[in-house]
Amino acid sequence: MQKRFGKVLLLNTVALSCCFLGVSKAIADENSSVVSEDFSETLQQLDSVGSVESNMSPTLETDLKSELSTESFNLDSFNNTNNLGQVNSVFLLKDVSATDWAFQSLKSLVEKYSCVAGYPDGTFRGNRALSRYEFAAVLDSCLRQVETLINSDSAPSKEDLDALARLTRDFEQELAQISSRLDNLESTVSALEDNQFSTTTKLSGLVFFNLTHALAGGNVKVETDDLDVPIRNASRSRNTDNLGNPEIRTKTDDPGTTLSNLIWLTLNTSFSGKDSLVTQLAVENGNSPANSFASAGLFNTFGVPFMDQTAGVGGADIIVRELFYSFPVNDRLQLVVGPRVNWYRYFDGNAYTFFLNGAGSFNSIGSTLSNTLDRGAGVIGLWNINKKLQLNFGYLGESTEFLPNGLFNTANNPSDGLFGGTNTSTVELTYSPVKTFNARFLYNYSHLNALFGTIGGAMGEPIYGIADNGIGGGLTDSWANTFGVNFDWSINSRMGVFGRYTYASTNLEPIDKKINAQSIQAGLAFNDVGKEGSRATFSFVVPFDVLDGRKYLAAGGGNGGTQYEFEASYYYPLSNSLALVPSFYTIVNPNNFDTNPAIYVFNLRTQFSF
């Protein structure tokens, strides 16, 4: 019987070679769930293909999916008659109907030898017509099943072998085209394997050039004791008079124009395809001009583009900005753990204030009062309750890349530890009744380490400035409660609105006094203005409106005025990897002095991604 089957194969050399060398890896058509069991190991996780095991790295699978989405391997094109130029028979252009002899013959073989893995019941699922390529895939499956039976000495009948031989001759064109397509696919896989960065790790990057200028309409009052120390925690003190008022200096000169850079390199490693180990490296040399006008504790706040920042302590070293590992617990719960988790990846997001293509200043990309930590060590949970509700929660201890160890980064300091220093606990519920609207409700508890008897500065939110006991120093570790709500609403594909409101109460210890403050944001966004993919964003922000306890602010309280800001930015993509983003900010009543002139900031950001 084996010899007899060999003679049949010799009569159909071209078709059978296509079957056993190429089609044995199967074919999937988007109009059918008929798939061959071994289609290709490289297509293991594509939705249109049946499940098979694969040793391919998750990164390569992602790249391959991208390749397969192009015309270089489009299964839909199998049914495009433009690709069948060599087929000169009208019959060959038709689907195989349920009344055709070929359909009935193959159906009999399928049910007799159980050779269709795509259907649980091993049948065609009714008598619907099949495209010729669906039919060829099923035919190949039967050929392989018959081959297996022969090798196990359970030979099919002569009639079945003759039917297979005839079917193979009649579908020779389809089998040949399938084989050619699979050859191209194997070449694509080889190229990806030869050129991928790593079998488990994907490298991506963002590079920013910032051209920035800031100017004021006159002399600007600044609460500090030294205008020549533009550091994150500029010194702050009170006058030695009996009133104990904050010390005020006057900034008379405008800063110069700056051209700076920021580079983020992200390594994303997956070991299972569902988990992710993220390591983000950063280097930058920026000190935005508007910082020259800031009171103590307000470094990198108003008038500073988010991408015009210093990455590390000195700004010249390559530092680890983020380091965390995320993995699924089940279908609805994911955990994120690590020594440097970015709080803003998971909380207080907004569709129109994302820094890459929306509002772009420090004061507009998120609430100014929401959280004292930018990055921290700890754990975050992401619970997808249902399609409309998402609950994120977490605990982080202080571990920030731009502050020096010792005084800061208490999570890795044994004298304070993960739970003894500055830390935050956060919970946020996102409600999305429809795809175009999201509302977020946030609560954050902050434990604030006191430094030299004060609270505030770089790690002091919700204090926007520097707080003390009203005389000078005198504070110990304190705590704060913050409540926030924000929303984004896509009115249509071209226009959206967004807003934030945050209320925070900081309890100063040991004097048992409070500083209560609020922040407000409202804005509009317009998509595809001038070019598809572009976005114009307009934002109004009140960053730190002091409601109670102004007397306990050594810096940031001003003379009782309320600072507010207008921001306009325009994201203009030149390509998928290059964009220009011009921005203009106006800051009114800077440093909460209503006698201060307005400050104007111009920024042009060139943005590269790869």
C-alpha positions as CSV (number, residue, x, y, z in Angstrom):
1,M,0.0,0.0,0.0
2,Q,2.9,2.3,0.7
3,K,4.2,1.7,-2.8
4,R,0.8,2.4,-4.3
5,F,0.6,5.7,-2.5
6,G,4.1,6.6,-3.7
7,K,3.0,6.2,-7.3
8,V,0.1,8.6,-6.7
9,L,2.5,11.2,-5.3
10,L,4.8,10.9,-8.3
11,L,1.9,11.8,-10.6
12,N,1.5,15.0,-8.7
13,T,5.1,16.1,-7.9
14,V,4.6,19.8,-7.9
15,A,1.4,19.9,-5.9
16,L,2.5,17.4,-3.3
17,S,5.8,19.1,-2.8
18,C,4.0,22.3,-2.1
19,C,1.8,20.5,0.3
20,F,4.4,18.7,2.3
21,L,7.0,21.5,2.3
22,G,4.9,24.6,2.6
23,V,1.3,24.1,3.1
24,S,2.0,21.8,6.0
25,K,2.2,24.9,8.0
26,A,-1.4,25.8,7.1
27,I,-3.2,28.9,5.9
28,A,-5.7,31.2,7.6
29,D,-8.3,33.3,5.8
30,E,-10.1,36.1,7.7
31,N,-13.4,34.9,6.4
32,S,-13.0,31.5,7.9
33,S,-11.8,29.8,11.0
34,V,-10.6,26.9,9.1
35,V,-6.9,26.7,9.9
36,S,-4.3,24.0,9.7
37,E,-2.7,22.8,12.9
38,D,0.9,23.5,12.0
39,F,0.4,26.7,10.0
40,S,3.7,28.3,11.1
41,E,5.3,28.4,14.5
42,T,6.0,32.1,13.9
43,L,2.2,32.9,13.8
44,Q,1.5,31.4,17.2
45,Q,-0.4,34.3,18.7
46,L,-2.0,35.8,15.7
47,D,-5.8,36.0,16.3
48,S,-6.7,34.5,12.9
49,V,-4.6,31.4,13.4
50,G,-5.3,28.3,15.5
51,S,-3.2,27.7,18.6
52,V,0.2,26.0,18.3
53,E,3.2,26.1,20.6
54,S,6.0,28.5,19.7
55,N,9.6,29.0,20.9
56,M,9.6,32.5,19.4
57,S,10.4,35.4,21.7
58,P,7.5,37.8,22.4
59,T,9.4,40.7,20.9
60,L,9.9,38.9,17.6
61,E,6.3,37.9,17.6
62,T,5.3,41.5,17.9
63,D,7.6,42.6,15.1
64,L,6.4,39.8,12.9
65,K,2.8,40.8,13.5
66,S,3.7,44.2,12.2
67,E,5.4,42.7,9.2
68,L,2.4,40.5,8.5
69,S,0.0,43.5,8.6
70,T,1.7,44.9,5.4
71,E,1.1,43.7,1.9
72,S,4.2,41.6,2.1
73,F,2.1,38.8,3.5
74,N,-1.6,39.6,3.3
75,L,-3.8,36.5,3.4
76,D,-6.8,38.5,2.1
77,S,-4.9,38.9,-1.2
78,F,-5.2,35.2,-1.7
79,N,-8.8,35.9,-2.9
80,N,-7.8,38.8,-5.1
81,T,-8.2,37.7,-8.7
82,N,-5.4,40.1,-9.7
83,N,-3.0,37.6,-8.1
84,L,-4.3,34.7,-10.2
85,G,-3.0,35.9,-13.6
86,Q,-1.8,32.4,-14.5
87,V,-5.2,30.8,-13.9
88,N,-7.0,30.6,-17.3
89,S,-9.9,28.5,-16.3
90,V,-13.1,30.2,-15.2
91,F,-13.8,27.3,-13.0
92,L,-10.6,28.0,-11.0
93,L,-11.8,31.4,-10.1
94,K,-15.0,30.2,-8.4
95,D,-15.5,29.2,-4.7
96,V,-16.0,25.5,-4.1
97,S,-19.7,25.1,-3.5
98,A,-21.3,22.4,-1.5
99,T,-22.6,20.7,-4.6
100,D,-19.2,20.4,-6.3
101,W,-17.8,16.9,-6.5
102,A,-14.6,18.2,-4.9
103,F,-16.5,19.5,-1.9
104,Q,-18.3,16.2,-1.3
105,S,-15.2,14.2,-1.9
106,L,-13.1,16.2,0.5
107,K,-15.9,16.3,3.1
108,S,-16.0,12.5,3.1
109,L,-12.2,12.3,3.6
110,V,-12.4,14.9,6.4
111,E,-15.0,13.1,8.3
112,K,-13.4,9.7,7.7
113,Y,-9.9,10.6,8.8
114,S,-10.7,13.6,11.2
115,C,-8.2,15.8,9.4
116,V,-9.5,19.3,10.2
117,A,-8.0,20.6,13.4
118,G,-9.7,24.0,13.0
119,Y,-13.2,22.7,13.9
120,P,-13.8,20.9,17.2
121,D,-16.3,18.5,15.6
122,G,-14.0,17.7,12.7
123,T,-16.5,18.8,10.1
124,F,-17.0,21.7,7.7
125,R,-19.7,23.2,10.0
126,G,-22.4,22.9,7.5
127,N,-22.5,23.1,3.7
128,R,-21.4,26.7,3.1
129,A,-19.1,27.4,0.1
130,L,-15.4,27.5,0.7
131,S,-12.9,29.7,-1.1
132,R,-10.4,27.7,-3.1
133,Y,-7.7,28.6,-0.6
134,E,-9.7,27.5,2.4
135,F,-10.3,24.3,0.4
136,A,-6.6,23.9,-0.3
137,A,-5.8,24.3,3.4
138,V,-8.2,21.5,4.3
139,L,-6.9,19.3,1.5
140,D,-3.4,19.7,2.8
141,S,-4.5,18.7,6.3
142,C,-6.0,15.5,4.8
143,L,-2.8,14.8,2.9
144,R,-0.8,15.0,6.1
145,Q,-3.2,12.9,8.0
146,V,-3.1,10.2,5.3
147,E,0.7,10.3,5.3
148,T,0.6,9.8,9.1
149,L,-1.7,6.8,8.7
150,I,0.5,5.2,6.0
151,N,3.6,5.6,8.2
152,S,1.8,3.8,11.0
153,D,0.8,0.9,8.8
154,S,-2.9,2.0,8.8
155,A,-3.2,2.6,5.1
156,P,-6.3,4.3,3.5
157,S,-8.2,2.6,0.8
158,K,-7.2,2.9,-2.9
159,E,-10.4,4.9,-3.6
160,D,-9.4,7.5,-1.0
161,L,-5.9,7.8,-2.4
162,D,-7.2,8.2,-5.9
163,A,-9.6,11.0,-4.7
164,L,-6.6,12.8,-3.0
165,A,-4.6,12.5,-6.2
166,R,-7.4,14.1,-8.3
167,L,-8.0,16.9,-5.8
168,T,-4.3,17.6,-5.7
169,R,-4.1,18.0,-9.5
170,D,-7.2,20.3,-9.6
171,F,-5.8,22.6,-6.8
172,E,-2.3,22.7,-8.0
173,Q,-2.3,26.5,-8.6
174,E,-3.6,27.3,-5.1
175,L,-1.0,25.0,-3.5
176,A,1.8,26.6,-5.5
177,Q,0.8,30.1,-4.5
178,I,0.5,29.1,-0.9
179,S,4.0,27.6,-1.0
180,S,5.4,30.8,-2.5
181,R,3.8,33.0,0.2
182,L,5.1,30.8,2.9
183,D,8.6,31.0,1.4
184,N,8.4,34.8,1.6
185,L,7.2,34.5,5.2
186,E,10.1,32.3,6.2
187,S,12.5,34.9,4.6
188,T,10.8,37.6,6.7
189,V,11.2,35.6,9.9
190,S,14.9,35.0,9.2
191,A,15.5,38.7,8.6
192,L,13.8,39.6,11.8
193,E,15.7,37.0,13.8
194,D,19.0,38.2,12.3
195,N,18.4,41.9,13.1
196,Q,16.4,41.9,16.3
197,F,18.0,43.7,19.3
198,S,17.4,40.7,21.6
199,T,15.4,37.6,21.7
200,T,13.5,38.8,24.8
201,T,14.1,42.6,24.9
202,K,12.8,45.5,22.8
203,L,14.7,48.8,22.7
204,S,12.8,52.0,22.1
205,G,13.8,55.6,22.6
206,L,12.6,59.2,22.8
207,V,14.9,62.1,22.0
208,F,14.0,65.8,22.6
209,F,15.6,69.1,21.6
210,N,14.2,72.1,23.5
211,L,14.7,75.7,22.4
212,T,13.3,77.8,25.2
213,H,13.1,81.5,26.0
214,A,11.4,83.2,29.0
215,L,10.9,86.9,29.8
216,A,8.9,89.0,32.3
217,G,7.1,92.3,31.9
218,G,9.1,93.8,34.7
219,N,10.8,93.0,38.0
220,V,9.6,89.7,39.6
221,K,9.3,89.2,43.4
222,V,10.8,85.8,44.5
223,E,10.6,84.3,47.9
224,T,14.2,83.1,48.6
225,D,17.3,84.3,50.3
226,D,19.6,83.7,47.3
227,L,18.7,84.4,43.7
228,D,22.0,82.9,42.6
229,V,21.3,79.4,43.7
230,P,18.9,77.9,41.1
231,I,18.7,74.5,42.7
232,R,15.6,72.3,43.3
233,N,15.5,73.2,47.0
234,A,16.8,76.8,46.9
235,S,17.3,78.0,50.4
236,R,14.4,79.7,52.2
237,S,14.2,81.7,55.3
238,R,12.3,84.4,57.1
239,N,13.4,88.0,57.9
240,T,14.9,88.6,61.3
241,D,12.3,91.3,62.0
242,N,9.7,90.7,64.6
243,L,7.1,90.0,61.9
244,G,8.9,86.9,60.6
245,N,7.9,87.6,57.0
246,P,9.3,85.4,54.3
247,E,12.5,86.9,52.7
248,I,11.8,88.4,49.3
249,R,14.3,89.2,46.5
250,T,13.7,90.8,43.2
251,K,14.6,89.3,39.9
252,T,15.4,92.2,37.5
253,D,17.0,90.5,34.5
254,D,15.5,88.1,32.0
255,P,17.3,84.8,31.6
256,G,19.0,83.8,28.3
257,T,17.6,81.5,25.7
258,T,18.5,77.9,26.1
259,L,18.9,74.9,23.8
260,S,18.8,71.6,25.8
261,N,18.3,67.9,25.2
262,L,16.6,65.0,26.9
263,I,17.0,61.3,26.0
264,W,15.0,58.4,27.3
265,L,16.0,54.8,26.3
266,T,13.6,52.1,27.3
267,L,14.4,48.4,27.5
268,N,11.2,46.3,27.6
269,T,11.9,42.6,28.4
270,S,9.3,39.9,28.3
271,F,9.8,36.4,29.4
272,S,6.3,35.0,28.8
273,G,4.7,37.5,26.4
274,K,2.4,38.7,29.1
275,D,4.9,40.1,31.6
276,S,7.2,43.1,31.2
277,L,10.5,44.1,32.8
278,V,11.0,47.8,32.1
279,T,14.3,49.6,32.4
280,Q,14.4,53.2,31.4
281,L,17.6,55.2,31.1
282,A,17.8,58.9,30.9
283,V,20.3,61.7,30.3
284,E,19.7,65.5,29.9
285,N,21.3,68.9,30.4
286,G,18.3,71.2,30.8
287,N,17.5,74.0,33.2
288,S,14.6,75.8,31.8
289,P,14.8,79.6,31.8
290,A,11.5,80.1,33.7
291,N,13.2,78.6,36.8
292,S,15.0,81.9,37.2
293,F,11.7,83.5,38.3
294,A,10.6,80.8,40.7
295,S,10.4,81.1,44.5
296,A,12.1,78.5,46.7
297,G,10.4,75.1,46.3
298,L,9.0,75.9,42.9
299,F,11.8,74.6,40.7
300,N,10.4,72.9,37.5
301,T,6.9,74.1,38.0
302,F,5.3,77.1,36.2
303,G,6.5,78.0,32.7
304,V,8.7,74.9,32.4
305,P,8.1,72.5,29.5
306,F,8.0,69.0,30.9
307,M,10.7,67.8,28.4
308,D,13.0,70.7,29.3
309,Q,14.2,69.0,32.5
310,T,17.4,67.7,34.1
311,A,17.3,63.9,34.2
312,G,19.6,63.2,37.2
313,V,21.2,65.0,40.1
314,G,23.9,66.7,38.0
315,G,22.2,66.4,34.6
316,A,25.2,64.9,32.8
317,D,25.2,61.3,34.0
318,I,23.1,58.5,32.6
319,I,20.7,57.5,35.3
320,V,18.0,54.8,35.8
321,R,14.7,56.7,35.6
322,E,12.4,53.7,35.8
323,L,12.8,50.1,36.8
324,F,9.9,47.8,37.4
325,Y,8.3,44.5,36.6
326,S,4.6,44.0,35.7
327,F,2.8,40.7,35.4
328,P,-0.8,39.4,35.3
329,V,-2.3,37.7,38.4
330,N,-5.4,36.7,36.4
331,D,-7.4,38.0,33.5
332,R,-8.5,41.1,35.3
333,L,-5.7,41.9,37.8
334,Q,-2.1,43.0,37.0
335,L,0.6,43.9,39.5
336,V,3.6,46.2,39.1
337,V,6.5,46.0,41.5
338,G,9.9,47.6,41.5
339,P,12.5,49.8,43.1
340,R,11.6,52.8,40.8
341,V,8.0,52.8,39.6
342,N,6.6,55.8,37.8
343,W,3.5,56.9,39.7
344,Y,2.2,58.9,36.7
345,R,2.1,55.8,34.4
346,Y,-0.9,54.6,36.4
347,F,-2.6,57.6,38.1
348,D,-4.0,61.0,37.1
349,G,-3.9,60.3,33.4
350,N,-5.8,62.3,30.8
351,A,-6.2,61.8,27.1
352,Y,-5.4,65.5,26.3
353,T,-2.6,66.2,28.8
354,F,-0.3,63.4,27.7
355,F,3.1,65.2,27.4
356,L,4.0,63.8,23.9
357,N,1.1,65.2,22.0
358,G,-1.1,67.3,24.4
359,A,-0.6,69.9,27.1
360,G,3.1,69.9,27.8
361,S,4.2,72.0,30.8
362,F,4.9,70.6,34.3
363,N,1.8,72.3,35.7
364,S,-0.5,71.0,33.0
365,I,0.4,67.4,32.4
366,G,-1.1,66.4,35.7
367,S,-2.5,67.8,38.9
368,T,0.0,70.0,40.7
369,L,-1.1,68.7,44.1
370,S,-1.8,65.1,43.5
371,N,1.3,63.3,44.7
372,T,4.6,64.0,46.4
373,L,6.4,61.2,44.6
374,D,7.3,61.1,40.9
375,R,8.9,57.7,41.1
376,G,9.0,55.3,44.1
377,A,9.7,51.8,45.3
378,G,6.7,49.6,46.0
379,V,3.8,48.0,44.3
380,I,0.8,49.0,42.2
381,G,-2.3,47.0,41.3
382,L,-4.4,47.4,38.2
383,W,-7.8,45.9,38.5
384,N,-10.0,45.8,35.4
385,I,-13.4,45.4,37.1
386,N,-15.4,45.5,33.9
387,K,-15.6,47.4,30.6
388,K,-16.6,50.6,32.4
389,L,-14.7,50.5,35.6
390,Q,-10.9,50.4,36.3
391,L,-9.4,50.5,39.8
392,N,-5.7,51.3,40.3
393,F,-4.2,51.2,43.8
394,G,-0.6,51.3,45.1
395,Y,2.0,52.1,47.7
396,L,5.3,53.8,46.9
397,G,8.3,54.9,49.1
398,E,10.5,57.7,47.9
399,S,13.0,56.7,45.2
400,T,13.5,59.5,42.7
401,E,16.3,59.7,40.1
402,F,16.8,63.5,40.2
403,L,17.5,63.9,44.0
404,P,20.6,62.8,45.9
405,N,20.6,59.9,48.3
406,G,21.0,60.7,51.9
407,L,18.5,63.5,52.4
408,F,16.2,62.0,49.9
409,N,15.3,58.6,48.4
410,T,14.3,57.3,51.8
411,A,13.1,53.9,50.5
412,N,16.6,52.6,50.1
413,N,18.0,54.3,53.2
414,P,18.1,52.0,56.2
415,S,17.6,54.9,58.6
416,D,14.1,55.4,57.1
417,G,13.3,52.4,54.9
418,L,10.5,51.7,52.6
419,F,7.8,52.6,55.2
420,G,9.5,55.1,57.4
421,G,10.3,58.0,55.1
422,T,8.3,59.9,52.5
423,N,5.7,57.7,51.0
424,T,2.3,57.7,49.4
425,S,-0.7,55.4,49.2
426,T,-3.1,56.0,46.2
427,V,-6.4,54.7,44.9
428,E,-8.0,55.8,41.7
429,L,-11.3,54.7,40.1
430,T,-11.8,55.3,36.4
431,Y,-15.3,55.3,35.0
432,S,-15.8,55.1,31.3
433,P,-19.5,54.8,30.4
434,V,-18.7,55.2,26.7
435,K,-15.4,55.1,24.7
436,T,-15.4,58.9,24.3
437,F,-15.6,59.8,28.0
438,N,-13.5,59.0,31.0
439,A,-13.8,60.3,34.6
440,R,-11.2,59.6,37.3
441,F,-11.6,59.9,41.0
442,L,-8.4,59.9,43.1
443,Y,-7.5,59.8,46.7
444,N,-3.9,60.1,47.9
445,Y,-2.4,59.9,51.3
446,S,1.2,61.3,51.7
447,H,3.6,61.0,54.6
448,L,6.1,63.9,54.2
449,N,9.6,63.8,55.6
450,A,10.7,67.1,57.2
451,L,14.1,68.5,56.2
452,F,15.7,71.1,58.4
453,G,12.4,71.8,60.1
454,T,10.5,72.4,56.8
455,I,8.1,70.6,54.5
456,G,7.9,71.1,50.7
457,G,10.1,71.6,47.8
458,A,10.8,68.8,45.2
459,M,9.2,66.1,47.4
460,G,6.6,68.2,49.2
461,E,3.4,68.1,47.3
462,P,0.7,69.0,48.0
463,I,2.8,72.0,49.4
464,Y,3.7,74.1,46.3
465,G,6.6,75.9,47.9
466,I,8.1,75.6,51.5
467,A,6.2,75.4,54.7
468,D,7.4,75.9,58.3
469,N,5.9,76.7,61.7
470,G,5.3,80.3,60.8
471,I,8.5,81.6,62.5
472,G,11.2,79.5,60.9
473,G,11.8,75.8,60.7
474,G,10.3,73.8,63.6
475,L,8.3,71.2,61.7
476,T,8.6,67.4,62.0
477,D,7.3,64.7,59.6
478,S,3.8,65.6,58.5
479,W,1.0,64.2,56.4
480,A,-1.5,65.2,53.8
481,N,-4.8,64.0,52.2
482,T,-5.5,64.8,48.6
483,F,-8.7,64.4,46.6
484,G,-8.9,64.8,42.9
485,V,-11.2,64.3,39.9
486,N,-10.4,64.7,36.2
487,F,-12.1,63.9,33.0
488,D,-11.6,63.9,29.2
489,W,-14.4,63.9,26.7
490,S,-14.0,63.5,23.0
491,I,-17.0,65.4,21.6
492,N,-16.2,64.2,18.1
493,S,-13.1,63.0,16.2
494,R,-11.9,66.6,15.9
495,M,-12.6,68.2,19.3
496,G,-12.2,67.3,23.0
497,V,-12.5,68.9,26.4
498,F,-10.8,68.1,29.6
499,G,-10.5,69.3,33.2
500,R,-9.1,68.6,36.6
501,Y,-9.9,69.7,40.2
502,T,-7.8,68.8,43.2
503,Y,-8.2,69.7,46.9
504,A,-5.5,69.0,49.4
505,S,-5.0,69.4,53.1
506,T,-1.6,69.2,54.7
507,N,-1.3,68.7,58.4
508,L,1.8,70.3,59.9
509,E,3.4,68.6,62.9
510,P,4.0,69.2,65.7
511,I,2.1,72.5,65.6
512,D,-1.2,70.7,64.4
513,K,-2.0,73.4,61.8
514,K,-3.2,72.9,58.3
515,I,-2.5,74.4,54.8
516,N,-5.5,73.8,52.6
517,A,-5.2,74.5,48.9
518,Q,-6.8,73.7,45.5
519,S,-5.7,73.4,41.9
520,I,-7.9,73.8,38.8
521,Q,-7.4,73.0,35.1
522,A,-9.7,73.3,32.1
523,G,-8.9,72.9,28.4
524,L,-9.8,72.3,24.8
525,A,-8.1,70.1,22.2
526,F,-8.5,70.1,18.5
527,N,-7.3,67.2,16.4
528,D,-6.1,67.2,12.8
529,V,-5.6,70.9,12.6
530,G,-3.5,71.6,9.5
531,K,-2.5,67.9,9.1
532,E,-3.9,64.5,10.0
533,G,-2.5,63.4,13.4
534,S,-1.8,66.9,14.6
535,R,-3.3,68.4,17.8
536,A,-3.7,71.9,19.1
537,T,-4.2,72.1,22.9
538,F,-5.3,75.0,25.1
539,S,-5.1,74.8,28.8
540,F,-5.9,77.1,31.7
541,V,-4.3,76.2,35.1
542,V,-4.5,77.5,38.7
543,P,-1.6,75.5,40.2
544,F,-1.7,76.4,43.9
545,D,-4.6,78.5,45.3
546,V,-4.0,78.7,49.0
547,L,-7.3,78.6,50.9
548,D,-6.1,78.4,54.5
549,G,-2.7,78.5,56.3
550,R,-0.8,81.0,54.1
551,K,1.1,82.2,57.1
552,Y,2.9,78.9,57.3
553,L,4.4,79.3,53.9
554,A,8.0,80.6,53.9
555,A,7.8,80.4,50.1
556,G,5.0,80.0,47.6
557,G,2.4,82.0,49.4
558,G,3.2,85.4,47.9
559,N,1.2,88.3,49.0
560,G,-2.1,86.6,48.9
561,G,-2.5,86.6,45.1
562,T,-3.4,83.6,43.0
563,Q,-1.2,82.5,40.2
564,Y,-2.9,81.3,37.0
565,E,-1.6,80.2,33.6
566,F,-2.5,80.0,30.0
567,E,-0.9,77.4,27.7
568,A,-1.1,76.8,24.0
569,S,0.7,73.9,22.3
570,Y,0.6,72.5,18.8
571,Y,1.8,68.9,18.1
572,Y,2.7,68.6,14.4
573,P,4.0,65.2,13.2
574,L,6.4,65.3,10.3
575,S,6.5,61.5,10.2
576,N,5.7,58.6,12.4
577,S,9.1,59.2,14.2
578,L,9.5,63.0,14.0
579,A,7.4,65.8,15.3
580,L,7.6,69.6,16.0
581,V,5.8,71.0,19.1
582,P,5.8,74.8,19.5
583,S,4.3,76.0,22.8
584,F,3.5,79.4,24.4
585,Y,2.8,80.0,28.1
586,T,1.6,83.1,30.0
587,I,2.0,83.1,33.8
588,V,-0.1,85.7,35.6
589,N,0.6,86.6,39.2
590,P,3.7,84.4,39.3
591,N,4.7,83.1,42.8
592,N,1.2,84.1,44.0
593,F,2.2,87.8,44.0
594,D,-0.6,89.8,42.4
595,T,1.9,92.7,42.0
596,N,4.2,90.6,39.9
597,P,4.2,91.2,36.1
598,A,3.3,88.4,33.8
599,I,5.9,85.9,32.6
600,Y,6.0,84.7,29.0
601,V,7.6,81.5,27.9
602,F,8.3,80.2,24.3
603,N,9.3,76.7,23.6
604,L,10.0,74.7,20.4
605,R,10.4,71.0,20.9
606,T,11.8,68.7,18.3
607,Q,10.7,65.1,19.2
608,F,12.2,61.9,17.8
609,S,11.0,58.4,18.6
610,F,12.3,55.0,17.6
